[in-house]
Amino acid sequence: MPLYKTIKINSQTNVKIWHITESVDDLMQSVDLKNESTARVQSMKSELHQRGFLSVRLLLKAFGYSDYDLFYDKNGKPHLKDGRFISITHSYTYSAVVVSARLVGIDIEKQRNKITKIATKFTGYEANYLNPDSMDYIQKLTWIWCIKESLFKLYATPGMSFKKHFLVLPFGTGQSKTTAWILDGNKPQCFEALFLEFNGFGCAITIPQE
């Protein structure tokens, strides 16, 4: 069971990251799925998506939960039956789950050059401090995307725009956290954003700022 990394954000929030090396068959034999989850896996055309979905269930198991403890609301946001907050992500050969007593979001993305082609679609304010000629431009773009995606997941409100409603404050090379905002109506909400890189992947976790 390749549990790649466990991260304790604080006393209330823990992250587990899985390196997906198993086949679909091996993963299926390692988890107990609800009927609807089994049907969902079987309907997936991509083996990567199947492996990602199943590895998340193994992460649930590592937290002491099962597929039966997880459900989704009408906006597709995952919830745990015991009331704790959860966020889920997977990208290529990595998946991650964060469980917390507080609202939380997580995202993993593979760092790829093509992110530069869509940068203007998800960066607004951030373009003021990003340097397209810097060596860490793709890395920073990936982290900003991960931060905004994790905010989108925890807020789970239809109609939100990465460019318009989510804002990431500047961070320097070597830093591992920054501040991010959700700008929705007259009540902006502030979040702490933590990010890391491993094996060509970026990961961000967002939690409400105390």
Number of C-alpha atoms within 10 A of each C-alpha: 14 12 17 13 11 14 11 11 14 8 8 11 19 17 21 20 23 22 18 24 14 15 12 20 10 12 20 19 10 15 17 16 17 14 9 9 15 13 11 12 20 12 10 12 9 11 14 18 17 19 26 26 21 29 32 25 24 26 23 23 15 14 15 9 16 19 18 14 13 16 12 10 9 7 10 10 17 17 17 18 11 9 10 15 19 26 23 23 22 25 17 16 17 24 27 27 26 26 23 20 13 14 16 24 30 31 29 29 22 21 18 13 12 9 15 14 8 10 18 12 12 21 21 16 15 18 14 9 11 17 13 12 8 10 9 13 15 21 21 20 25 26 27 28 24 25 33 30 24 26 28 22 23 19 15 16 11 8 7 15 14 20 16 15 19 25 23 22 14 17 14 10 8 7 10 14 18 17 19 25 20 21 16 14 7 6 8 11 13 17 20 17 28 20 20 15 17 8 8 10 19 24 24 26 26 28 23 16 12 6
